[in-house]
Amino acid sequence: MAGIQGQNVSLRYLCIDRGEVSTRFSEADADAVLHGLPVRKPPTYKGQRNYPGLFWAATTKSFLIYESLLELDCLWLKDFDPAVEWIATQPFEMTGRCAGRDRRHVPDIMLRSTSGLIRVVDVKPVRRLEDPDTAAVFQWTSDVCAARGWNYDVWFGASPALLRNTKFLGAARRHPLVNTGELTTLLVDFVDGRSVGETVVAFKGRCGNEYRVRTALLHLLWRGVLAFDMESPLTDGTILFLGYGELDVNNV
């Protein structure tokens, strides 16, 4: 297919200090694209069927544009993922030939992992793949990203339980809501396999009160330092265990 190696595919992005930049896809500076501005803003008008808006991401400590509630769900999970280091939305426009036609496509999300890997994500309901034109654009995007060394996914959604728990934990994702000393105390003396209720009872005297312990627990769960079965409701009976996330107390 023409342009698979990125030589015949152009990439346009908006650089904060240089304005609009156009280059070959194969030569694009991933870091500059990630830290650029959205190349388009979703329109708002009376009677529209999608719900665009702004999402505050703890990962970037900034607002990110989203075009639909499904995209908002995806952003919640990416913001929650401790392996994600940076998030950009509407990051670039790619232009080239696909299936005998000139195409323009703006992916929904671009991510950089803590290991430095780049991932491009399109967010669409699974039924949209039944449309041959949509499927062709996704395949084209996947091929071009692969040639560039970037990963590519189409995200269709997640379980309601996972999304509910993620959004609930998000209540304590902002650093100003928690105290460094309380987080350190919980981490140093945390007992793996103890329930939420047992943990609160064990620490509420040392951290001031029950509310402060629960807030610290939610923040540690958001950061992935502590974990639980995200497919089950979070209650006082929920069993907690150590996760794989990291906590930088200097930023708390």
Backbone torsions as a table, in degrees:
resi	resn	phi	psi	omega
1	MET	NA	135.2	-178.3
2	ALA	-62.4	134.0	174.6
3	GLY	89.3	1.8	-176.8
4	ILE	-61.0	-35.9	-178.7
5	GLN	-79.0	1.6	177.4
6	GLY	86.1	-3.5	-179.0
7	GLN	-72.6	-30.1	-178.7
8	ASN	-110.0	14.3	176.8
9	VAL	-115.1	126.0	179.3
10	SER	-98.5	154.1	179.2
11	LEU	-129.6	128.0	179.0
12	ARG	-116.8	132.2	175.9
13	TYR	-142.7	168.1	-177.6
14	LEU	-110.6	110.7	179.3
15	CYS	-87.2	137.6	-176.5
16	ILE	-61.0	-41.0	-175.1
17	ASP	-101.6	-12.6	-177.6
18	ARG	-116.4	-3.9	-179.1
19	GLY	78.6	-150.1	-176.9
20	GLU	-72.8	132.3	-180.0
21	VAL	-125.3	130.6	175.1
22	SER	-120.1	134.7	-178.7
23	THR	-153.4	172.6	172.0
24	ARG	-70.0	144.2	179.8
25	PHE	-56.9	-40.7	-176.8
26	SER	-66.4	-16.2	-176.6
27	GLU	-112.7	6.9	-175.7
28	ALA	-66.2	139.9	176.5
29	ASP	-85.5	105.3	-174.4
30	ALA	-58.5	-40.6	-177.7
31	ASP	-65.7	-41.1	179.0
32	ALA	-65.3	-38.8	178.6
33	VAL	-65.5	-45.8	-178.9
34	LEU	-60.0	-36.9	-176.1
35	HIS	-97.9	13.7	177.0
36	GLY	-85.5	-169.7	178.3
37	LEU	-98.4	157.5	175.9
38	PRO	-58.4	137.1	-178.6
39	VAL	-79.8	-11.9	174.0
40	ARG	-151.7	153.5	176.8
41	LYS	-115.1	129.5	-177.8
42	PRO	-63.8	136.4	179.8
43	PRO	-73.5	157.3	172.6
44	THR	-126.4	133.6	-179.0
45	TYR	-157.6	157.6	-178.1
46	LYS	-62.5	130.8	176.2
47	GLY	87.5	1.7	-178.7
48	GLN	-67.4	152.3	-173.3
49	ARG	-94.8	-18.4	176.5
50	ASN	-99.7	166.2	-175.3
51	TYR	-125.3	90.6	177.6
52	PRO	-78.6	164.9	178.6
53	GLY	177.9	-163.4	179.9
54	LEU	-121.1	136.4	179.2
55	PHE	-117.9	126.2	176.3
56	TRP	-84.5	117.9	-176.8
57	ALA	-100.3	127.3	175.7
58	ALA	-67.1	-28.8	-178.8
59	THR	-63.1	-43.2	-177.6
60	THR	-102.9	-11.5	-174.9
61	LYS	54.5	43.5	-179.8
62	SER	-154.0	170.0	177.6
63	PHE	-87.2	139.6	178.0
64	LEU	-119.9	137.5	177.9
65	ILE	-75.3	138.3	169.8
66	TYR	-131.2	154.8	-174.2
67	GLU	-105.0	-14.5	-177.0
68	SER	-154.4	164.5	177.7
69	LEU	-66.4	-30.3	176.4
70	LEU	-65.9	-40.8	177.3
71	GLU	-65.8	-35.7	176.4
72	LEU	-62.4	-43.1	176.9
73	ASP	-58.7	-43.2	179.7
74	CYS	-62.3	-42.0	179.7
75	LEU	-63.6	-38.1	176.4
76	TRP	-57.8	-46.3	-177.1
77	LEU	-70.6	-37.5	178.1
78	LYS	-68.2	-37.4	178.0
79	ASP	-66.4	-31.8	-179.6
80	PHE	-77.8	-25.0	-174.6
81	ASP	-71.2	117.1	-178.9
82	PRO	-68.0	-14.4	179.1
83	ALA	-83.0	-8.3	179.7
84	VAL	-93.8	123.5	-177.6
85	GLU	-97.5	-30.0	-179.0
86	TRP	-151.6	149.5	-178.6
87	ILE	-133.9	135.9	172.2
88	ALA	-132.7	145.4	177.1
89	THR	-118.5	149.3	-174.1
90	GLN	46.7	52.8	-166.1
91	PRO	-75.9	-30.8	-177.5
92	PHE	-160.4	163.8	173.2
93	GLU	-115.3	128.9	176.9
94	MET	-107.5	140.2	-177.4
95	THR	-132.9	133.8	178.5
96	GLY	177.2	-168.8	179.9
97	ARG	-95.1	132.1	178.5
98	CYS	-142.1	122.9	178.2
99	ALA	53.1	41.7	176.2
100	GLY	78.5	9.3	-178.9
101	ARG	-129.0	152.4	170.6
102	ASP	-75.9	130.2	-176.1
103	ARG	-125.8	150.2	168.1
104	ARG	-128.3	134.4	-179.0
105	HIS	-145.8	134.2	175.3
106	VAL	-114.7	106.3	176.5
107	PRO	-62.2	159.0	-175.2
108	ASP	-79.4	-43.1	-171.1
109	ILE	-140.0	146.8	173.7
110	MET	-131.2	133.7	-175.7
111	LEU	-126.5	150.6	167.1
112	ARG	-122.1	130.0	-179.4
113	SER	-85.4	168.5	178.4
114	THR	-65.0	-19.4	177.1
115	SER	-90.1	-1.1	177.3
116	GLY	94.6	-1.2	-179.9
117	LEU	-73.0	142.4	177.8
118	ILE	-101.5	135.6	177.9
119	ARG	-132.2	130.1	176.1
120	VAL	-105.2	135.9	-174.6
121	VAL	-130.0	131.7	167.4
122	ASP	-106.2	138.5	-178.6
123	VAL	-112.5	116.8	-178.8
124	LYS	-149.9	146.8	171.6
125	PRO	-60.3	146.8	-174.8
126	VAL	-60.8	-28.6	-179.5
127	ARG	-64.3	-22.3	-178.6
128	ARG	-68.6	-20.4	178.7
129	LEU	-69.5	-15.6	177.3
130	GLU	-71.6	-15.6	177.8
131	ASP	-82.7	114.8	-177.5
132	PRO	-57.3	-35.9	-179.1
133	ASP	-66.9	-43.1	178.0
134	THR	-64.8	-43.8	179.3
135	ALA	-61.8	-37.3	179.9
136	ALA	-66.0	-40.6	178.8
137	VAL	-65.8	-41.4	178.9
138	PHE	-64.2	-40.6	179.2
139	GLN	-66.0	-41.2	177.2
140	TRP	-60.1	-46.9	178.7
141	THR	-61.1	-42.9	179.2
142	SER	-60.9	-44.8	-178.6
143	ASP	-64.8	-44.0	-178.8
144	VAL	-66.7	-42.2	178.4
145	CYS	-63.5	-41.5	-179.8
146	ALA	-61.5	-40.6	178.6
147	ALA	-65.0	-27.6	179.3
148	ARG	-84.5	-11.5	-176.8
149	GLY	89.8	14.1	177.5
150	TRP	-102.1	148.3	174.2
151	ASN	-84.2	158.0	-178.9
152	TYR	-144.3	136.5	178.4
153	ASP	-135.5	153.7	164.7
154	VAL	-112.1	122.0	-175.3
155	TRP	-101.7	127.7	-173.9
156	PHE	-106.5	-15.3	-176.5
157	GLY	138.3	176.9	-179.4
158	ALA	-143.3	172.5	-177.1
159	SER	-68.7	145.6	178.5
160	PRO	-57.0	-36.7	-178.8
161	ALA	-64.8	-44.3	179.1
162	LEU	-62.0	-43.4	180.0
163	LEU	-67.5	-40.6	178.7
164	ARG	-60.5	-48.0	-178.4
165	ASN	-64.4	-41.6	-179.4
166	THR	-61.4	-46.3	-179.0
167	LYS	-67.7	-33.4	177.1
168	PHE	-66.3	-45.0	178.3
169	LEU	-62.8	-29.4	-179.3
170	GLY	-61.4	-15.5	177.9
171	ALA	-62.3	-23.9	-178.1
172	ALA	-117.9	24.7	-176.4
173	ARG	-79.9	-19.9	-178.0
174	ARG	-82.0	130.5	-176.6
175	HIS	-56.6	-39.2	-177.6
176	PRO	-60.7	-15.1	-177.7
177	LEU	-82.6	-10.0	-175.6
178	VAL	-124.8	163.3	-176.5
179	ASN	-114.3	134.5	-177.3
180	THR	-57.9	-44.4	-178.1
181	GLY	-62.1	-40.0	-180.0
182	GLU	-68.2	-39.8	178.0
183	LEU	-63.8	-43.0	179.7
184	THR	-63.6	-43.0	178.8
185	THR	-60.3	-45.1	179.5
186	LEU	-62.9	-41.3	-177.3
187	LEU	-70.4	-43.0	-176.2
188	VAL	-64.7	-40.7	-174.6
189	ASP	-108.7	16.0	179.9
190	PHE	-65.7	138.0	178.9
191	VAL	-108.4	114.6	179.7
192	ASP	-62.5	133.8	177.1
193	GLY	90.4	3.8	177.1
194	ARG	-88.3	149.2	-178.9
195	SER	-77.5	166.3	176.7
196	VAL	-58.3	-48.2	-178.9
197	GLY	-60.7	-43.1	179.0
198	GLU	-65.1	-38.2	179.3
199	THR	-66.0	-41.7	178.8
200	VAL	-61.7	-46.1	-180.0
201	VAL	-61.4	-40.6	-176.6
202	ALA	-67.8	-28.3	-172.4
203	PHE	-113.1	-11.5	-171.8
204	LYS	-64.0	-29.9	177.5
205	GLY	-71.5	-30.4	-176.7
206	ARG	-87.5	-21.5	-177.6
207	CYS	-107.7	10.2	175.8
208	GLY	105.3	-60.0	178.8
209	ASN	-161.7	173.4	-176.3
210	GLU	-62.5	-39.5	-178.7
211	TYR	-59.6	-42.9	-177.9
212	ARG	-67.2	-36.5	177.5
213	VAL	-65.9	-44.7	-178.5
214	ARG	-64.9	-39.7	178.2
215	THR	-63.3	-43.8	178.9
216	ALA	-64.3	-40.8	178.2
217	LEU	-61.4	-45.0	179.8
218	LEU	-61.4	-39.8	179.7
219	HIS	-66.1	-41.7	178.9
220	LEU	-66.5	-34.2	176.4
221	LEU	-70.5	-39.3	177.3
222	TRP	-61.1	-42.6	-178.5
223	ARG	-75.6	-7.2	-179.9
224	GLY	78.6	7.3	177.2
225	VAL	-69.5	-39.8	169.4
226	LEU	-111.9	159.3	-176.2
227	ALA	-147.0	165.4	174.2
228	PHE	-156.3	176.5	179.2
229	ASP	-71.3	102.8	-175.0
230	MET	-71.3	-8.2	178.1
231	GLU	-92.7	3.4	178.8
232	SER	-121.7	154.1	179.5
233	PRO	-61.0	144.0	177.1
234	LEU	-88.6	112.9	-179.7
235	THR	-132.7	179.2	177.4
236	ASP	-64.6	-20.9	178.7
237	GLY	-87.2	-5.2	-179.3
238	THR	-64.9	132.7	179.7
239	ILE	-84.7	132.2	179.6
240	LEU	-104.0	148.4	175.5
241	PHE	-147.3	165.1	-179.2
242	LEU	-69.1	136.8	178.0
243	GLY	-103.0	-162.9	-177.0
244	TYR	-111.4	3.5	178.4
245	GLY	-76.3	168.7	179.4
246	GLU	-124.4	151.1	179.6
247	LEU	-121.0	121.7	175.6
248	ASP	-97.1	96.5	-174.5
249	VAL	-67.0	-16.4	178.2
250	ASN	-68.8	-20.1	-179.1
251	ASN	-100.1	5.3	-177.9
252	VAL	-86.6	NA	NA
